[in-house]
Amino acid sequence: MDWEAAIPQVLAGDAGTVACEPACGPMEHEAFAGFYTRTARPLWAYLARISGEPSLADDLMQESYVRFLCAETPQDGEVAARRYLFRVATNLLRDHWRRPRTAALEEMPEEVFAARAGAGQAEAQAMLGPALKKLRPRERQLLWLAYAEGYSHKEIAEVTGLASASVRLLLFRARHRAARLLREGGAA
Protein backbone atom coordinates (compact mmCIF):
# COMPACT_ATOMS: atom_id res chain seq x y z
CA MET A 1 0.00 0.00 0.00
CA ASP A 2 1.24 3.49 -0.84
CA TRP A 3 0.85 5.22 2.53
CA GLU A 4 1.26 8.79 1.29
CA ALA A 5 -1.29 8.27 -1.47
CA ALA A 6 -3.78 6.89 1.04
CA ILE A 7 -3.82 10.05 3.19
CA PRO A 8 -6.27 11.95 0.94
CA GLN A 9 -8.57 8.90 0.82
CA VAL A 10 -8.67 8.68 4.59
CA LEU A 11 -9.21 12.42 4.94
CA ALA A 12 -12.05 12.26 2.40
CA GLY A 13 -13.55 9.08 3.87
CA ASP A 14 -13.36 7.15 0.58
CA ALA A 15 -13.69 3.39 0.00
CA GLY A 16 -17.25 3.02 1.20
CA THR A 17 -16.78 4.29 4.72
CA VAL A 18 -19.05 6.77 6.40
CA ALA A 19 -17.56 10.19 5.71
CA CYS A 20 -17.42 12.61 8.58
CA GLU A 21 -17.84 16.34 8.34
CA PRO A 22 -14.64 18.28 7.61
CA ALA A 23 -14.15 19.77 11.07
CA CYS A 24 -15.48 16.92 13.24
CA GLY A 25 -12.13 16.02 14.80
CA PRO A 26 -9.74 18.22 16.73
CA MET A 27 -6.76 17.33 14.51
CA GLU A 28 -5.82 19.61 11.62
CA HIS A 29 -5.04 18.13 8.20
CA GLU A 30 -1.28 18.66 8.47
CA ALA A 31 -1.12 17.26 12.00
CA PHE A 32 -3.15 14.26 10.92
CA ALA A 33 -0.95 13.67 7.86
CA GLY A 34 2.12 13.50 10.12
CA PHE A 35 0.33 11.27 12.63
CA TYR A 36 -0.85 9.00 9.80
CA THR A 37 2.66 8.73 8.37
CA ARG A 38 4.06 7.70 11.77
CA THR A 39 1.30 5.24 12.67
CA ALA A 40 0.02 3.69 9.42
CA ARG A 41 2.65 0.96 9.03
CA PRO A 42 2.54 -0.24 12.66
CA LEU A 43 -1.27 -0.22 12.65
CA TRP A 44 -1.47 -2.13 9.38
CA ALA A 45 1.10 -4.67 10.57
CA TYR A 46 -0.87 -5.15 13.80
CA LEU A 47 -4.17 -5.69 11.97
CA ALA A 48 -2.62 -7.93 9.31
CA ARG A 49 -0.87 -10.15 11.85
CA ILE A 50 -3.87 -10.43 14.17
CA SER A 51 -6.45 -11.01 11.45
CA GLY A 52 -4.21 -13.01 9.13
CA GLU A 53 -5.83 -11.19 6.19
CA PRO A 54 -3.91 -8.29 4.60
CA SER A 55 -6.93 -7.10 2.60
CA LEU A 56 -9.01 -6.98 5.78
CA ALA A 57 -6.18 -5.05 7.46
CA ASP A 58 -6.35 -2.45 4.66
CA ASP A 59 -10.09 -1.99 5.17
CA LEU A 60 -9.97 -1.89 8.96
CA MET A 61 -7.02 0.47 8.96
CA GLN A 62 -8.83 3.00 6.81
CA GLU A 63 -12.01 2.72 8.88
CA SER A 64 -9.93 3.13 12.06
CA TYR A 65 -8.52 6.44 10.83
CA VAL A 66 -11.94 7.70 9.74
CA ARG A 67 -13.40 6.92 13.16
CA PHE A 68 -10.33 8.39 14.83
CA LEU A 69 -10.86 11.66 12.97
CA CYS A 70 -14.57 11.77 13.79
CA ALA A 71 -14.12 11.05 17.51
CA GLU A 72 -13.06 13.20 20.39
CA THR A 73 -9.44 12.06 20.45
CA PRO A 74 -7.33 12.17 23.61
CA GLN A 75 -5.57 15.49 24.10
CA ASP A 76 -2.74 13.89 26.13
CA GLY A 77 -0.33 13.82 23.21
CA GLU A 78 0.60 11.46 20.43
CA VAL A 79 1.17 8.41 22.62
CA ALA A 80 -2.39 8.56 23.97
CA ALA A 81 -3.74 9.22 20.46
CA ARG A 82 -1.83 6.21 19.13
CA ARG A 83 -3.23 3.97 21.89
CA TYR A 84 -6.71 5.27 21.14
CA LEU A 85 -6.23 4.50 17.44
CA PHE A 86 -5.14 0.93 18.25
CA ARG A 87 -8.17 0.53 20.49
CA VAL A 88 -10.48 1.66 17.67
CA ALA A 89 -8.79 -0.84 15.33
CA THR A 90 -9.10 -3.62 17.92
CA ASN A 91 -12.82 -2.93 18.34
CA LEU A 92 -13.36 -2.91 14.58
CA LEU A 93 -11.56 -6.25 14.33
CA ARG A 94 -13.76 -7.70 17.09
CA ASP A 95 -16.86 -6.44 15.32
CA HIS A 96 -15.68 -8.07 12.11
CA TRP A 97 -15.19 -11.43 13.85
CA ARG A 98 -18.63 -11.23 15.44
CA ARG A 99 -20.39 -10.68 12.13
CA PRO A 100 -21.45 -13.79 10.27
CA ARG A 101 -19.33 -14.34 7.18
CA THR A 102 -21.19 -14.07 3.90
CA ALA A 103 -18.27 -14.28 1.50
CA ALA A 104 -14.64 -15.28 1.89
CA LEU A 105 -12.06 -12.58 1.32
CA GLU A 106 -9.16 -13.28 -0.97
CA GLU A 107 -6.21 -14.30 1.13
CA MET A 108 -2.75 -13.09 0.31
CA PRO A 109 -0.11 -15.84 0.39
CA GLU A 110 2.24 -15.86 3.38
CA GLU A 111 5.21 -15.33 1.02
CA VAL A 112 4.15 -11.69 0.64
CA PHE A 113 5.07 -11.07 4.28
CA ALA A 114 8.49 -12.64 3.72
CA ALA A 115 9.00 -10.46 0.63
CA ARG A 116 8.30 -7.33 2.70
CA ALA A 117 10.60 -8.38 5.52
CA GLY A 118 14.36 -7.96 5.51
CA ALA A 119 16.73 -10.93 5.27
CA GLY A 120 16.92 -11.52 9.04
CA GLN A 121 13.22 -10.92 9.43
CA ALA A 122 12.43 -13.39 6.65
CA GLU A 123 14.12 -16.20 8.60
CA ALA A 124 12.25 -15.28 11.78
CA GLN A 125 9.00 -15.09 9.79
CA ALA A 126 9.59 -18.58 8.39
CA MET A 127 10.05 -19.95 11.92
CA LEU A 128 7.35 -17.95 13.67
CA GLY A 129 4.70 -17.83 10.93
CA PRO A 130 3.35 -21.38 11.31
CA ALA A 131 3.42 -21.17 15.11
CA LEU A 132 1.63 -17.81 15.15
CA LYS A 133 -1.09 -19.12 12.86
CA LYS A 134 -1.85 -21.81 15.44
CA LEU A 135 -2.32 -19.25 18.21
CA ARG A 136 -5.73 -17.82 19.02
CA PRO A 137 -6.34 -14.27 17.75
CA ARG A 138 -6.30 -12.89 21.32
CA GLU A 139 -2.88 -14.52 21.91
CA ARG A 140 -1.49 -13.09 18.66
CA GLN A 141 -2.90 -9.69 19.60
CA LEU A 142 -1.28 -9.66 23.04
CA LEU A 143 2.08 -10.87 21.75
CA TRP A 144 2.05 -8.31 18.95
CA LEU A 145 1.20 -5.38 21.21
CA ALA A 146 3.79 -6.43 23.80
CA TYR A 147 6.72 -7.29 21.54
CA ALA A 148 6.18 -5.63 18.15
CA GLU A 149 4.69 -2.39 19.51
CA GLY A 150 6.52 -2.45 22.85
CA TYR A 151 3.42 -1.63 24.90
CA SER A 152 3.37 -2.11 28.66
CA HIS A 153 0.73 -4.26 30.36
CA LYS A 154 -1.20 -1.12 31.28
CA GLU A 155 -1.11 0.17 27.70
CA ILE A 156 -2.20 -3.23 26.34
CA ALA A 157 -5.07 -3.19 28.83
CA GLU A 158 -6.16 0.22 27.50
CA VAL A 159 -6.04 -0.99 23.88
CA THR A 160 -7.81 -4.31 24.45
CA GLY A 161 -10.21 -3.36 27.22
CA LEU A 162 -8.84 -6.04 29.54
CA ALA A 163 -7.70 -5.58 33.12
CA SER A 164 -3.95 -5.08 33.53
CA ALA A 165 -3.67 -8.19 35.72
CA SER A 166 -5.50 -10.19 33.06
CA VAL A 167 -3.08 -8.95 30.41
CA ARG A 168 -0.14 -10.15 32.47
CA LEU A 169 -1.62 -13.65 32.86
CA LEU A 170 -2.86 -13.96 29.28
CA LEU A 171 0.47 -12.73 27.90
CA PHE A 172 2.30 -15.28 30.06
CA ARG A 173 0.08 -18.06 28.71
CA ALA A 174 0.45 -16.85 25.12
CA ARG A 175 4.26 -16.82 25.39
CA HIS A 176 4.31 -20.33 26.79
CA ARG A 177 1.89 -21.63 24.17
CA ALA A 178 3.96 -20.03 21.38
CA ALA A 179 7.15 -21.56 22.81
CA ARG A 180 5.49 -24.97 22.97
CA LEU A 181 4.30 -24.67 19.37
CA LEU A 182 7.80 -23.67 18.27
CA ARG A 183 9.31 -26.65 20.08
CA GLU A 184 6.77 -29.03 18.56
CA GLY A 185 7.48 -27.59 15.13
CA GLY A 186 11.20 -28.21 15.58
CA ALA A 187 12.05 -24.51 15.29
CA ALA A 188 13.23 -24.08 18.87
Number of C-alpha atoms within 10 A of each C-alpha: 8 6 11 12 9 16 20 13 13 22 18 16 21 15 12 8 14 13 17 16 11 13 11 11 18 15 17 11 16 9 10 17 17 11 15 19 14 12 15 18 14 14 22 21 20 23 27 19 20 25 20 19 17 23 16 18 22 17 16 23 27 23 23 24 22 22 23 21 26 19 13 12 18 15 11 8 9 12 12 15 16 20 18 18 23 26 20 21 27 21 17 19 19 13 10 14 11 9 8 7 9 6 6 6 11 10 11 12 10 15 12 10 19 17 11 10 14 12 11 8 14 17 13 14 19 15 16 18 17 14 20 21 15 13 16 12 16 14 20 23 21 25 23 19 20 17 10 12 14 12 17 15 21 14 18 27 19 17 22 21 13 14 13 17 12 12 21 17 11 17 22 14 13 20 15 12 18 20 16 14 19 18 12 11 13 9 13 11
